[in-house]
Amino acid sequence: MIEIVIKQYLDSHLSVPSFLEQTGKMPDSYVLFEKTGSSKRNYLPSSTLAFQSYAESMYNAAKLNEELKEVVENMIELDEISNVQLNSDYPFTDTTTKKYRYQAVFDINHY
């Protein structure tokens, strides 16, 4: 499962914790991510993942988003990953919880 590889990498390289799902009380700043789609070409899997950077202010969410993008792009150093490409990133404030967040969407080819 590529999500496990990514979570382990994020947890050892980000300044904030990462999660695959919301749990009870979350920290003030964190990254939440999920696989939004996948495909296979020439027997090689590819996944689209959405990473949401949460923080107490829009400025800090934007800073965390920049840190996250650099860390995700550096995942190319892993043997399990053959390509990392930023699809898009944008402000994505959670109107339900009123929490500031940015979302970065990546296409990742993996084994």
Order of alpha helices (4+ residues) and beta strands (2+ residues): alpha-beta-beta-beta-alpha-beta-beta
